[in-house]
Amino acid sequence: MNRKNGCVAGLLLLGAVLGTGRLAQAQTNSPQAKLSVHWEELTGPDFLGAIQRSQGTCLLPFGILEKHGPHMPIGSDLLNARYAALHAAEQQYAVVFPAYYFGQISEARHEPGTIAYSRDLQLALLQATTDEMARNGCKKILIVNGHGGPSRSWTSRTITWSISSTSALRRPAAPKRKPPLTRMPVKAKPQR
């Protein structure tokens, strides 16, 4: 599955999970309609309202920081995952966790701008993060993986282990061919 199809499949999965049993129209007309989907922008009382409104559904955009050629941002994976998560949450309310870039990229450690953590630290951070999300009321934690596909990263093999108490994800079919990484547009690149 190429990245573009992976993003589309991810959005479809998010839409299916987020749409289950919800009354979007009633939510739009409620006073809560002004609640931000951004975890970091909510006040304490608003956060409680956001968790209630989302029925405990939280999204964890997951990416890494690595070189993507001379013309793309180092954070392309994370920017795309966050973009997909935020736009899914606009369609069906969910709380979106702040930028999470603690993934596997040790093979590109030598490239400028790459941030590579040890496997043990990555697993510990992912487990602690999902534990804290659950402690804060997230009953369904969906990881929106912007880095590679299921066959390319330990991340997707770890997801089920990390959040097995809150959600289960299905692995998409293997890709037939992969387009070059540098052809994928960065939708959420900040304008400066």
C-alpha positions in Angstrom: 0.0 0.0 0.0 1.5 3.3 -1.0 1.5 6.2 1.3 -1.4 8.0 -0.4 -3.6 4.9 -0.4 -2.5 4.3 3.2 -3.6 7.8 4.2 -6.9 7.2 2.5 -7.4 3.8 4.1 -6.5 5.4 7.5 -9.1 8.1 7.0 -11.7 5.5 6.0 -10.8 3.4 9.1 -11.0 6.5 11.3 -14.3 7.5 9.8 -15.8 4.1 10.4 -14.6 3.9 14.0 -15.5 7.5 14.8 -18.9 7.3 13.2 -20.2 4.3 15.1 -23.2 5.2 17.3 -22.8 9.0 17.1 -25.2 11.7 16.5 -23.1 14.3 14.6 -26.0 16.6 13.9 -26.9 16.9 17.6 -23.3 17.6 18.4 -23.0 20.3 15.8 -26.0 22.2 17.3 -24.9 21.8 20.9 -23.0 24.4 22.9 -20.1 22.0 22.9 -19.6 22.6 19.2 -16.9 25.2 20.0 -14.6 22.6 21.7 -11.2 22.3 20.0 -10.1 18.9 18.8 -6.5 19.8 19.8 -5.7 18.1 23.2 -3.1 20.9 23.9 -5.6 23.7 23.4 -8.3 22.5 25.8 -8.6 23.8 29.4 -9.1 21.3 32.2 -12.9 21.6 32.2 -13.1 21.7 28.4 -10.9 18.6 28.3 -13.5 16.7 30.4 -16.3 17.9 28.0 -14.2 16.9 25.0 -13.7 13.4 26.3 -17.4 13.1 26.9 -18.3 14.5 23.5 -15.9 12.2 21.8 -17.2 9.2 23.8 -13.6 8.6 24.8 -12.2 8.4 21.2 -8.7 9.9 20.9 -6.3 10.0 18.0 -2.5 9.8 18.3 -0.8 11.1 15.1 2.5 9.2 14.9 5.4 10.2 12.7 9.1 10.7 12.9 11.7 13.4 12.1 13.9 12.3 9.1 15.3 13.7 5.9 12.9 13.4 2.9 15.2 14.8 0.2 16.3 18.4 -0.2 12.8 19.7 -1.0 10.5 18.3 1.8 10.3 19.1 5.5 12.0 16.8 8.0 8.7 16.3 9.7 6.7 15.3 6.6 5.5 12.0 8.1 4.3 13.7 11.3 2.7 16.6 9.4 0.7 14.3 7.2 -0.4 12.1 10.1 -1.5 15.1 12.1 -3.3 16.6 9.0 -5.2 13.3 8.5 -6.1 13.0 12.2 -7.3 16.6 12.4 -9.4 16.4 9.3 -11.0 13.1 10.5 -11.8 14.8 13.9 -13.5 17.6 12.0 -15.8 15.1 10.4 -16.5 13.3 13.6 -15.4 14.8 16.9 -12.4 13.2 18.6 -9.6 14.5 20.7 -6.3 14.7 18.8 -3.1 14.2 20.8 -0.2 16.6 20.2 2.7 15.8 17.8 4.3 12.5 18.6 7.6 11.8 16.8 9.1 9.0 18.9 9.2 6.3 16.2 11.8 4.1 14.6 14.3 5.6 12.2 17.7 4.3 13.3 18.8 3.5 9.7 18.7 7.2 8.9 20.5 8.4 12.0 23.3 9.8 9.9 21.1 12.2 8.0 20.8 15.8 9.1 17.8 16.6 11.2 16.9 13.0 12.0 16.0 12.2 15.6 16.5 8.5 16.4 15.7 7.0 19.8 16.5 3.5 21.1 13.9 0.8 20.6 13.5 0.4 24.4 12.9 4.1 24.8 10.4 4.2 21.9 8.4 1.3 23.3 8.5 2.7 26.8 7.3 6.1 25.6 4.5 4.6 23.5 3.3 2.5 26.3 3.5 5.4 28.8 1.7 7.7 26.4 -1.2 5.4 25.7 -1.4 4.5 29.4 -1.7 8.2 30.2 -4.2 8.8 27.4 -6.4 6.0 28.9 -6.0 7.3 32.4 -7.4 10.7 31.1 -10.5 9.0 29.7 -9.5 7.8 26.2 -11.4 4.5 25.8 -10.5 4.1 22.1 -7.0 5.2 21.1 -6.3 5.2 17.4 -2.8 5.6 16.2 -2.6 7.4 12.9 0.8 6.2 11.6 2.4 8.5 9.1 5.7 6.7 8.9 5.9 3.9 6.4 3.6 0.9 6.2 2.9 -2.0 8.5 5.7 -4.1 6.9 8.3 -1.4 7.2 8.3 -0.4 10.8 8.1 -2.0 14.2 5.6 0.7 15.1 2.6 -1.0 13.5 3.6 -4.4 15.0 3.7 -2.7 18.4 0.4 -0.9 18.2 -1.8 -3.8 19.1 0.5 -4.7 22.1 0.6 -1.1 23.2 -3.1 -0.4 23.2 -4.6 -3.9 23.4 -6.8 -2.8 26.3 -8.3 0.0 24.4 -8.6 -0.8 20.7 -7.6 -3.4 18.0 -6.4 -2.4 14.6 -6.4 -4.5 11.4 -3.3 -4.6 9.2 -3.9 -3.6 5.6 -2.8 -5.7 2.6 0.8 -5.5 1.5 1.6 -2.9 -1.2 2.1 -4.1 -4.8 4.6 -1.2 -5.6 5.8 1.8 -3.7 6.0 5.2 -5.2 9.1 7.3 -4.3 8.6 9.0 -0.9 9.4 12.4 -2.4 6.2 12.3 -4.6 3.9 12.4 -1.7 2.7 15.9 -1.0 2.9 17.4 2.4 -0.6 18.8 3.0 0.0 20.3 6.4 3.2 22.1 5.8 3.1 25.2 7.9 3.0 28.4 5.7 5.7 30.9 6.7 
